[in-house]
């Protein structure tokens, strides 16, 4: 990327509200506060949700298509059960900012806790019946927690055939199970692997709300059904991103990329790593991001040798590199970018040599992210190991047979890539042996981390470099969704030195 192109892509704070997708289609003066629903909709938040969209960037029809593709793929008389994420507590009566269960969100777009979904496959023209369970209106509770969507609006707006209070889920579930041949239950991904061996009770701790005891009783006492993982069925559907999803992921990547560029300019010796993390998060929030997609890594100097360094409690020193792995979540979709830049604003000779080696490999691997190329993620990783070995050999690294394991055991201990989408890592239920297909989004993130060991050239000791982008797999050409983050040496140095026409805020 040339500096001129980068300059045109980066927006100043004065232009933030003029970005595509942020043009107000209704007068804000016509909006009544507070809203009447449990989440932003066009009626209440026209500055966030466009007309005809159900959630920002996604139309109701797309959610219907997702449900239909799922139900069409399942056997006759299948039942799908998906439950909203619980409210998670930080301490007594103090809750974390709420984030919806990813699979539940993918199927419904419904953002409220204390909710559940039943999809029953039948012989109707649509092919299934949808029942959405939620809290409904409760004026006393809403005084504390804010508005909720009424039962009637929940059915009409979110496309359900019926909507009921969450307290009726237990009886409805018992009835639906009696008609079902197979039940697909949605669990948080971290427990999907153990779900097959565990009892129904493993499902219970993820349910919350006033009807918790009734739901627990239903799921505990109704056990004579064939049970399968819903996450495994949804994984291949979620892997291929629709045009609307691609647009949202590009916007998420662009927001994060701009924040990386401006954080490079903000960076200077004496600042804390945590100050850079806070600055990055502030910039993303200013542009509409709801939350960080993960705890940011801001690793200065030798801290970069720790792959998941998140303490961020050291000070930046002159002459060091800073490895920053950070991305925002925007309207339900994650972004993931890593950049490595010089605190002083200019790479030393050794830093530039090692950085160029990693960048050369990353560029080559990005070109392989096409359906026509026919690669798997496992094959791309093996290629990254081979190419990094070649580039490092040119720099004087010795990979004789006795030390050949140093590359993957010490210098490059992590995998090259992972799928990304609603979740930062959407790879749990997808094999690394699957061929890349158009519409997938994956990261490409080679890295080299050189400890101060005698077998490695001294000038590269304590240097950690990772370069990561999100790549939309195309039929014949890849698309870099995170191109707004400086990556070429000239652009990184330009960003750090204020030569790209940027402001740090």
C-alpha positions in Angstrom: 0.0 0.0 0.0 1.4 3.4 -0.9 1.2 6.2 1.5 -1.0 8.3 -0.8 -3.6 5.6 -1.0 -3.5 5.1 2.7 -4.0 8.8 3.3 -7.2 8.9 1.2 -8.6 5.9 3.2 -8.2 7.4 6.6 -10.9 9.8 7.9 -10.6 12.7 10.3 -12.9 13.0 13.3 -14.8 15.8 11.4 -15.8 13.2 8.7 -16.9 10.4 11.0 -20.6 11.1 10.7 -20.4 11.3 6.9 -19.3 7.8 6.4 -21.5 5.5 4.2 -24.2 3.8 6.3 -24.4 6.7 8.8 -26.6 9.1 6.8 -29.7 9.8 8.8 -32.9 8.7 7.0 -35.2 10.3 9.5 -35.2 13.4 11.6 -33.8 12.7 15.0 -36.3 15.2 16.3 -39.1 12.6 15.6 -37.5 10.0 17.8 -39.1 9.5 21.2 -36.9 8.6 24.2 -36.7 6.1 25.7 -37.5 3.6 22.9 -40.2 1.0 23.0 -38.0 -2.0 22.2 -35.2 -4.0 23.8 -32.7 -3.1 21.1 -32.0 -0.4 18.5 -34.5 -0.6 15.6 -35.1 1.9 12.8 -38.2 3.2 14.6 -36.2 4.2 17.6 -32.6 4.5 16.4 -32.6 5.7 12.7 -29.0 6.9 13.2 -27.9 3.3 13.9 -30.4 1.1 11.9 -31.4 1.8 8.3 -35.0 1.5 7.1 -35.8 -2.1 6.2 -32.8 -3.5 8.2 -33.6 -5.6 11.3 -30.2 -5.2 12.8 -27.5 -2.7 11.6 -26.6 -3.9 8.1 -28.7 -7.0 8.0 -32.3 -7.3 6.8 -35.0 -9.5 8.3 -35.1 -11.5 5.1 -31.5 -12.6 5.7 -32.3 -14.0 9.1 -35.2 -15.9 7.6 -32.9 -17.3 4.9 -30.4 -18.4 7.6 -33.1 -20.3 9.5 -34.5 -21.9 6.3 -31.1 -23.1 5.2 -30.5 -24.6 8.6 -33.9 -26.3 8.8 -33.7 -27.6 5.2 -30.5 -29.3 6.0 -31.9 -31.2 9.0 -33.8 -34.5 9.1 -37.6 -34.7 9.2 -39.2 -33.7 12.5 -36.1 -32.0 13.8 -36.2 -29.6 16.7 -33.7 -26.7 17.1 -33.3 -25.2 20.6 -31.2 -22.0 21.0 -31.0 -20.0 24.2 -29.8 -16.4 24.7 -26.6 -15.8 26.6 -27.1 -15.1 30.3 -26.2 -11.8 31.9 -22.7 -12.3 33.4 -21.8 -10.7 36.7 -18.5 -9.0 37.5 -19.3 -8.8 41.2 -22.3 -8.6 43.4 -25.1 -6.9 41.5 -22.6 -5.5 39.0 -22.9 -6.9 35.5 -20.7 -6.9 32.4 -21.9 -5.3 29.3 -24.2 -7.8 27.6 -23.3 -9.7 24.5 -25.7 -12.1 22.9 -25.0 -15.8 22.3 -23.5 -15.9 18.8 -25.6 -18.7 17.3 -28.8 -17.3 18.8 -27.9 -13.9 17.3 -27.2 -15.5 13.9 -30.6 -17.1 13.8 -32.7 -14.3 15.2 -31.0 -10.9 15.5 -32.7 -10.7 18.9 -30.5 -8.9 21.4 -32.3 -9.4 24.7 -31.3 -11.9 27.5 -33.9 -14.2 29.1 -34.9 -15.4 25.7 -35.1 -18.7 23.8 -35.9 -20.1 20.4 -37.7 -23.2 19.2 -37.6 -24.1 15.5 -39.7 -27.2 14.6 -39.3 -28.7 11.2 -42.7 -29.4 9.7 -44.6 -29.8 6.3 -45.7 -26.2 6.1 -44.8 -24.1 3.0 -42.1 -22.4 5.0 -40.8 -25.8 6.3 -40.7 -25.0 10.0 -42.4 -23.2 12.8 -40.6 -20.6 14.8 -41.5 -19.7 18.4 -39.6 -16.9 20.2 -39.6 -16.7 23.9 -38.7 -13.5 25.7 -39.4 -11.4 28.8 -42.1 -9.2 27.2 -43.1 -5.9 28.8 -42.8 -5.4 32.5 -43.0 -1.7 33.6 -41.5 -2.3 37.1 -38.5 -4.1 35.7 -38.1 -1.7 32.8 -37.7 1.2 35.2 -34.4 -0.4 36.3 -33.2 -2.2 33.1 -34.7 -0.2 30.3 -37.4 -1.1 27.7 -38.1 -4.6 26.4 -39.8 -5.7 23.3 -43.5 -6.7 23.7 -44.6 -10.2 22.8 -46.6 -8.9 19.8 -43.7 -6.9 18.5 -41.2 -9.7 19.0 -43.3 -11.9 16.7 -44.0 -9.3 14.1 -40.5 -7.7 14.0 -38.4 -10.8 14.3 -40.5 -13.1 12.0 -41.7 -15.6 14.6 -44.9 -17.6 14.0 -45.6 -17.2 17.8 -44.0 -15.4 20.7 -44.5 -16.4 24.3 -43.1 -15.4 27.7 -40.0 -17.1 28.7 -41.9 -18.6 31.7 -43.8 -20.9 29.2 -40.6 -22.3 27.7 -40.6 -25.4 29.9 -44.1 -26.6 28.8 -43.5 -25.7 25.2 -40.2 -27.6 25.1 -41.8 -30.7 26.6 -44.5 -30.6 24.0 -42.1 -30.0 21.1 -39.7 -32.8 22.2 -42.6 -35.3 22.1 -43.0 -34.6 18.4 -39.2 -34.5 17.6 -37.0 -37.2 16.2 -33.7 -35.2 16.8 -33.1 -32.2 19.0 -30.3 -29.8 18.1 -29.3 -27.8 21.2 -27.2 -24.7 21.0 -24.4 -24.4 23.6 -21.7 -21.9 24.0 -18.8 -23.0 21.8 -16.4 -23.6 24.7 -18.6 -26.6 25.8 -19.7 -27.9 22.4 -17.0 -30.6 22.4 -18.0 -32.0 25.7 -21.7 -31.7 25.1 -22.0 -35.1 23.4 -20.8 -37.0 26.4 -22.4 -34.8 29.1 -25.9 -35.0 30.6 -28.7 -32.6 29.8 -27.8 -30.7 33.0 -24.7 -29.3 31.3 -27.1 -27.1 29.3 -28.8 -25.6 32.4 -26.1 -23.2 33.7 -26.4 -21.1 30.5 -30.0 -20.3 31.1 -31.1 -17.3 33.1 -34.1 -15.3 34.0 -37.2 -15.6 36.1 -38.3 -18.9 34.7 -34.9 -20.6 35.3 -36.2 -23.2 37.7 -39.0 -24.2 35.4 -36.7 -24.5 32.4 -34.2 -26.5 34.5 -37.0 -28.9 35.5 -38.1 -29.3 31.9 -34.6 -30.1 30.5 -33.7 -32.3 33.4 -36.8 -34.5 33.3 -37.2 -34.8 29.5 -34.2 -36.9 28.5 -35.6 -39.5 26.1 -34.6 -37.7 22.9 -31.7 -37.9 20.4 -29.5 -34.9 20.9 -27.0 -33.3 18.6 -24.8 -30.2 18.5 -26.5 -27.2 16.9 -23.1 -25.4 16.6 -21.8 -28.1 14.3 -24.7 -27.7 12.0 -24.4 -23.9 11.9 -20.7 -23.7 11.4 -20.7 -24.4 7.7 -23.5 -21.9 7.2 -21.8 -19.2 9.2 -18.5 -19.9 7.4 -19.7 -18.4 4.1 -20.4 -14.7 4.6 -23.3 -13.0 2.8 -22.6 -9.7 0.9 -24.2 -7.9 3.9 -21.9 -9.7 6.3 -18.9 -8.9 4.1 -19.8 -5.2 4.2 -20.1 -5.3 8.0 -16.8 -7.1 8.4 -15.1 -4.6 6.0 -16.4 -1.7 8.1 -15.2 -3.4 11.3 -11.8 -4.0 9.8 -11.7 -0.4 8.5 -12.6 1.1 11.9 -9.8 -1.0 13.6 -7.3 -0.3 10.8 -7.8 3.5 11.2 -7.4 3.1 15.0 -4.1 1.2 14.4 -2.8 4.0 12.2 -3.8 6.7 14.7 -2.4 4.8 17.6 1.0 4.6 15.8 1.0 8.4 15.7 -0.1 8.6 19.3 2.7 6.3 20.4 5.9 7.7 21.9 8.6 6.6 24.4 7.4 6.9 28.0 3.8 6.1 27.4 2.4 2.9 28.9 1.2 0.0 26.9 -2.2 0.3 28.5 -2.4 3.9 27.3 -2.1 2.7 23.7 -4.7 0.0 24.4 -7.1 2.6 25.8 -6.5 5.0 22.9 -7.2 2.2 20.4 -10.5 1.3 22.1 -11.5 5.0 22.4 -11.0 5.5 18.6 -13.0 2.4 17.8 -15.9 3.4 20.1 -15.9 6.9 18.6 -16.6 5.3 15.2 -19.5 3.1 16.4 -17.9 -0.1 17.6 -19.8 -1.7 20.5 -16.8 -3.3 22.2 -13.3 -4.7 21.7 -13.4 -8.1 20.0 -10.8 -9.4 22.5 -8.4 -8.1 25.1 -5.8 -6.1 23.2 -2.2 -7.1 23.1 0.2 -4.1 23.3 3.6 -5.7 23.7 6.6 -3.5 23.7 10.2 -4.8 23.3 10.7 -8.3 24.6 7.1 -8.5 25.8 6.3 -9.3 22.1 7.8 -12.7 22.6 4.7 -13.6 24.7 2.1 -14.5 22.2 -0.9 -13.5 24.3 0.6 -10.7 26.3 -2.3 -8.8 27.8 -0.9 -7.3 31.0 0.0 -4.1 29.0 1.7 -2.7 32.1 5.1 -1.7 30.9 6.4 1.6 29.4 7.4 2.0 25.8 11.1 2.6 25.4 13.0 4.4 22.6 14.4 2.0 20.0 11.9 -0.8 20.7 9.2 -2.3 18.5 5.6 -2.5 19.7 3.4 -5.4 18.6 -0.2 -4.4 18.9 -2.9 -7.1 18.3 -6.3 -5.4 18.6 -9.6 -5.3 16.9 -13.1 -4.1 17.6 -16.5 -5.7 17.4 -18.9 -3.8 15.1 -22.6 -4.5 14.8 -22.1 -8.2 15.8 -18.9 -8.9 13.8 -15.3 -9.1 15.0 -12.2 -7.7 13.5 -8.6 -8.9 14.1 -5.5 -7.0 13.2 -1.9 -7.2 14.3 0.7 -4.5 13.4 4.3 -4.1 14.6 5.8 -0.6 14.6 8.8 1.3 16.0 8.3 3.3 19.1 10.9 5.8 17.9 9.1 6.2 14.5 11.8 4.5 12.4 12.9 0.9 12.1 16.5 0.0 12.8 18.3 -2.0 10.2 17.8 -5.3 12.1 14.2 -4.6 12.8 13.5 -3.7 9.2 15.2 -6.9 8.0 13.2 -9.2 10.2 10.0 -7.3 9.5 10.5 -7.5 5.8 11.0 -11.3 6.0 7.6 -11.7 7.8 5.9 -9.3 5.5 7.2 -11.0 2.3 5.7 -14.3 3.5 2.4 -12.7 4.6 2.0 -11.1 1.2 2.5 -14.4 -0.6 0.1 -16.3 1.6 -2.6 -13.7 1.1 -2.5 -14.3 -2.6 -3.2 -17.9 -2.0 -6.6 -17.2 -0.2 -8.8 -18.0 -3.2 -11.2 -20.8 -4.0 -9.4 -21.5 -7.2 -6.1 -22.0 -5.3 -7.7 -25.0 -3.5 -5.7 -24.6 -0.3 -6.7 -25.7 3.2 -5.7 -23.7 6.2 -3.4 -26.6 7.2 -1.6 -26.4 3.8 -1.2 -22.7 4.1 0.3 -23.1 7.5 2.8 -25.7 6.2 3.7 -23.3 3.4 4.2 -20.4 5.9 6.7 -22.6 7.8 8.6 -23.4 4.7 8.7 -19.8 3.4 9.6 -18.3 6.8 12.5 -20.8 7.0 13.7 -19.7 3.6 13.5 -16.0 4.5 15.2 -16.4 7.9 18.0 -18.5 6.3 18.8 -15.5 4.2 19.2 -13.5 7.4 21.7 -15.9 8.9 19.5 -18.2 10.9 20.8 -21.8 10.9 18.2 -24.5 10.3 20.4 -27.6 10.2 18.6 -30.9 10.9 19.4 -30.8 14.6 17.8 -27.4 15.0 15.0 -27.7 12.4 12.4 -27.8 15.2 13.5 -24.4 16.4 11.3 -22.7 13.8 7.9 -24.1 15.0 8.9 -24.9 18.5 10.5 -21.5 19.3 10.4 -18.9 16.6 6.9 -19.5 15.2 4.9 -21.4 17.7 1.3 -20.5 16.7 -0.9 -21.4 13.7 -1.1 -19.2 10.7 -4.8 -18.6 10.5 -8.3 -18.9 11.8 -11.8 -18.2 10.5 -13.4 -15.0 11.8 -17.0 -13.6 11.8 -19.5 -13.1 14.5 -16.9 -14.8 16.8 -13.3 -13.9 16.7 -12.4 -17.6 16.3 -15.1 -19.4 14.3 -12.9 -22.4 13.8 -14.0 -24.7 16.7 -16.5 -26.7 14.5 -14.6 -26.3 11.2 -11.7 -28.6 10.2 -8.4 -27.0 9.1 -8.4 -29.6 6.4 -11.4 -28.1 4.6 -10.7 -26.3 1.3 -11.1 -22.5 1.3 -14.3 -21.4 -0.4 -15.4 -18.0 -1.7 -17.1 -16.0 1.0 -15.0 -17.3 3.8 -13.1 -14.8 5.9 -9.8 -15.9 7.5 -6.8 -14.3 9.1 -3.3 -14.5 7.8 -0.9 -13.9 10.6 2.7 -15.2 10.3 5.1 -14.1 13.1 8.6 -14.5 14.3 9.7 -14.2 18.0 13.4 -14.4 18.6 14.6 -15.2 22.2 18.1 -14.2 23.3 19.4 -17.7 22.6 22.9 -18.3 21.2 21.7 -20.3 18.2 20.0 -17.2 16.7 21.7 -14.1 15.2 22.3 -11.6 18.1 21.0 -8.6 16.2 17.5 -10.1 16.2 17.4 -11.1 19.8 14.2 -10.0 21.7 12.4 -9.0 18.5 8.9 -10.1 18.1 7.0 -9.4 14.9 3.6 -10.4 13.8 1.6 -9.1 10.8 -2.1 -10.0 10.7 -4.9 -9.1 8.3 -8.4 -10.4 7.6 -8.9 -11.9 4.2 -12.1 -12.4 2.3 -11.6 -15.4 0.1 -12.7 -14.8 -3.4 -13.2 -17.1 -6.4 -9.9 -16.0 -8.0 -8.7 -13.0 -5.9 -8.5 -12.3 -2.2 -9.8 -9.1 -0.6 -8.0 -7.6 2.3 -10.7 -6.3 4.7 -8.1 -4.6 7.0 -6.2 -2.6 4.4 -6.7 0.7 6.2 -4.0 -0.4 8.8 -0.5 0.6 7.6 1.7 -2.3 6.8 4.5 -1.4 4.4 7.6 0.0 6.2 7.3 3.4 4.5 3.6 3.7 5.6 4.3 2.6 9.2 7.1 5.0 9.6 4.9 7.7 7.9 2.1 7.0 10.4 4.4 7.1 13.4 6.0 10.3 12.3 2.8 12.1 11.3 3.6 12.2 7.6 0.2 10.8 6.4 -1.9 13.7 7.3 -3.5 12.0 10.3 -4.5 13.3 13.7 -4.0 11.0 16.7 -7.5 11.5 17.9 
